[in-house]
Amino acid sequence: MPLQILDEHTAAHVAELFRAFSDTSRVMILSALLDGEKNVQALAGLVGVSESAVSHHMRGLRQMRIAATRRDGKEIYYRLEDQHVIALFKQGIEHVCSEERPFNRRNPK
């Protein structure tokens, strides 16, 4: 059975989802959140970017409903919210890290 071509609206949403994975810092933030919620300061320390940059990335991920927040006093903790996106992200990691499909910029296969 042939796949149907996506309509423009759906294609735009799929492109937006994959744009979430298009920035190295954002991907590192997502990977840091795989094992549980963290605040901006912890994420900045783990990823090696400024707290301002983390906040900027998290704002976009929240708008896309990939991440959610929890407030504890003045602290805001972020967590990954969408199980479908988590599964897709983990599959992407497995794909890149697989011994069967080595990923090397100089010699892509």
Buried (B, 14 or more C-beta within 10 A) or exposed (E): EEEEEEEEEEEEEEEEBEEBBEBEBBBBBBBBBEEEBBBBEBBBEBBEBEBEBBBBBBEBBBEBEBBBEEEEEEEBBBEBBBEEBBEBBEEBBEEEEEEEEEEEEEEEE
